Amino acid sequence: MNILQKELKLPSYKRGFHLITNLVLQSIPEINQIHTGMLQVFIKHTSASLTINENADTTVRDDFESHLNVMVPENAPYYKHTYEGSDDMPAHIKASLLGASVQIPITNGKLNLGIWQGIYLCEHRNNGGSRSVVITVFGN
Protein backbone atom coordinates (compact mmCIF):
# COMPACT_ATOMS: atom_id res chain seq x y z
CA MET A 1 0.00 0.00 0.00
CA ASN A 2 1.19 3.49 -0.85
CA ILE A 3 0.60 6.36 1.55
CA LEU A 4 1.23 10.01 0.74
CA GLN A 5 0.49 13.03 2.90
CA LYS A 6 0.87 16.72 2.17
CA GLU A 7 -0.23 19.95 3.77
CA LEU A 8 -1.75 22.57 1.48
CA LYS A 9 -2.06 26.21 2.48
CA LEU A 10 -5.14 27.61 0.78
CA PRO A 11 -5.46 31.25 -0.21
CA SER A 12 -7.75 33.50 1.83
CA TYR A 13 -11.37 33.31 0.77
CA LYS A 14 -14.27 35.57 1.65
CA ARG A 15 -17.05 34.15 3.77
CA GLY A 16 -18.98 31.53 1.82
CA PHE A 17 -18.55 28.23 0.01
CA HIS A 18 -15.66 27.79 -2.43
CA LEU A 19 -14.68 24.93 -4.72
CA ILE A 20 -11.17 23.69 -3.97
CA THR A 21 -11.17 20.40 -5.87
CA ASN A 22 -8.64 21.59 -8.47
CA LEU A 23 -6.29 23.02 -5.82
CA VAL A 24 -6.34 19.70 -3.99
CA LEU A 25 -5.66 17.73 -7.18
CA GLN A 26 -2.85 20.08 -8.24
CA SER A 27 -1.12 19.51 -4.91
CA ILE A 28 -1.09 15.71 -5.29
CA PRO A 29 -0.22 14.74 -8.87
CA GLU A 30 0.89 11.35 -7.48
CA ILE A 31 -2.78 10.40 -7.24
CA ASN A 32 -2.55 9.14 -10.83
CA GLN A 33 -0.37 6.26 -9.55
CA ILE A 34 -3.15 4.92 -7.29
CA HIS A 35 -5.35 2.27 -8.91
CA THR A 36 -7.69 1.75 -5.94
CA GLY A 37 -7.59 3.91 -2.83
CA MET A 38 -8.90 6.83 -0.82
CA LEU A 39 -8.27 10.54 -0.54
CA GLN A 40 -8.89 12.27 2.76
CA VAL A 41 -8.85 16.05 3.13
CA PHE A 42 -8.81 17.42 6.70
CA ILE A 43 -9.02 21.12 7.60
CA LYS A 44 -6.93 22.30 10.57
CA HIS A 45 -9.35 24.97 11.78
CA THR A 46 -12.41 25.28 14.00
CA SER A 47 -14.24 28.06 12.15
CA ALA A 48 -14.12 26.63 8.62
CA SER A 49 -15.20 23.26 7.28
CA LEU A 50 -15.25 20.96 4.28
CA THR A 51 -18.07 19.29 2.40
CA ILE A 52 -18.84 17.76 -0.98
CA ASN A 53 -21.65 19.10 -3.12
CA GLU A 54 -22.68 20.69 -6.44
CA ASN A 55 -19.74 21.88 -8.54
CA ALA A 56 -21.55 23.49 -11.49
CA ASP A 57 -24.18 25.99 -10.37
CA THR A 58 -22.74 28.75 -8.18
CA THR A 59 -26.17 29.56 -6.76
CA VAL A 60 -26.00 26.32 -4.77
CA ARG A 61 -23.02 27.72 -2.86
CA ASP A 62 -24.88 31.02 -2.33
CA ASP A 63 -27.91 29.14 -1.01
CA PHE A 64 -25.76 27.12 1.37
CA GLU A 65 -24.42 30.35 2.86
CA SER A 66 -27.87 31.92 3.12
CA HIS A 67 -29.46 28.87 4.70
CA LEU A 68 -26.72 28.29 7.27
CA ASN A 69 -26.93 31.96 8.27
CA VAL A 70 -30.63 31.44 9.06
CA MET A 71 -29.97 28.17 10.91
CA VAL A 72 -27.05 29.59 12.90
CA PRO A 73 -27.49 33.37 13.24
CA GLU A 74 -25.00 35.89 14.50
CA ASN A 75 -25.60 37.78 17.75
CA ALA A 76 -27.80 35.15 19.35
CA PRO A 77 -28.49 36.40 22.86
CA TYR A 78 -27.46 33.08 24.45
CA TYR A 79 -23.90 33.03 22.96
CA LYS A 80 -21.24 33.41 25.65
CA HIS A 81 -18.21 33.12 23.36
CA THR A 82 -18.47 36.59 21.82
CA TYR A 83 -15.09 38.27 22.32
CA GLU A 84 -13.71 37.22 18.89
CA GLY A 85 -16.51 38.89 16.94
CA SER A 86 -20.14 38.26 16.13
CA ASP A 87 -19.25 35.80 13.35
CA ASP A 88 -16.96 33.60 15.48
CA MET A 89 -19.32 31.47 17.58
CA PRO A 90 -21.66 30.84 14.61
CA ALA A 91 -18.56 29.82 12.61
CA HIS A 92 -17.66 27.20 15.22
CA ILE A 93 -21.19 25.78 15.16
CA LYS A 94 -21.33 25.71 11.35
CA ALA A 95 -17.92 24.01 11.20
CA SER A 96 -19.12 21.31 13.59
CA LEU A 97 -22.33 20.78 11.63
CA LEU A 98 -20.51 20.31 8.31
CA GLY A 99 -17.33 18.63 9.54
CA ALA A 100 -13.57 18.87 9.32
CA SER A 101 -12.89 16.22 6.68
CA VAL A 102 -14.09 14.53 3.52
CA GLN A 103 -13.13 11.17 2.03
CA ILE A 104 -13.32 10.34 -1.67
CA PRO A 105 -12.58 7.04 -3.40
CA ILE A 106 -9.73 6.94 -5.93
CA THR A 107 -10.30 4.72 -8.96
CA ASN A 108 -7.74 4.31 -11.75
CA GLY A 109 -5.78 7.39 -10.68
CA LYS A 110 -8.76 9.76 -10.46
CA LEU A 111 -11.17 10.93 -7.80
CA ASN A 112 -14.34 8.89 -8.13
CA LEU A 113 -16.70 11.81 -7.59
CA GLY A 114 -20.13 12.11 -9.16
CA ILE A 115 -20.28 14.27 -12.27
CA TRP A 116 -21.65 17.29 -10.37
CA GLN A 117 -19.63 16.87 -7.16
CA GLY A 118 -16.76 18.98 -5.90
CA ILE A 119 -14.90 19.65 -2.65
CA TYR A 120 -15.97 22.86 -0.90
CA LEU A 121 -14.01 24.95 1.54
CA CYS A 122 -16.72 26.40 3.75
CA GLU A 123 -15.39 29.67 5.13
CA HIS A 124 -17.58 30.71 8.03
CA ARG A 125 -15.68 33.83 9.16
CA ASN A 126 -15.88 37.26 7.57
CA ASN A 127 -12.08 37.45 7.54
CA GLY A 128 -10.89 33.91 8.16
CA GLY A 129 -7.51 34.30 6.48
CA SER A 130 -5.54 31.50 4.92
CA ARG A 131 -6.60 27.96 5.81
CA SER A 132 -4.52 24.76 5.84
CA VAL A 133 -5.67 21.31 4.88
CA VAL A 134 -3.90 17.99 5.29
CA ILE A 135 -4.30 15.77 2.23
CA THR A 136 -3.75 12.04 2.66
CA VAL A 137 -3.80 9.53 -0.18
CA PHE A 138 -3.58 5.81 0.37
CA GLY A 139 -4.06 2.82 -1.85
CA ASN A 140 -2.49 0.51 -4.40
Secondary structure as UniProt FT lines:
FT   STRAND          2..10
FT   STRAND          16..19
FT   HELIX           21..27
FT   HELIX           29..33
FT   STRAND          36..43
FT   STRAND          48..54
FT   HELIX           58..71
FT   TURN            74..75
FT   TURN            77..78
FT   TURN            83..84
FT   TURN            86..87
FT   HELIX           88..98
FT   STRAND          101..107
FT   TURN            108..109
FT   STRAND          110..111
FT   TURN            115..116
FT   STRAND          117..123
FT   TURN            126..127
FT   STRAND          131..139
//
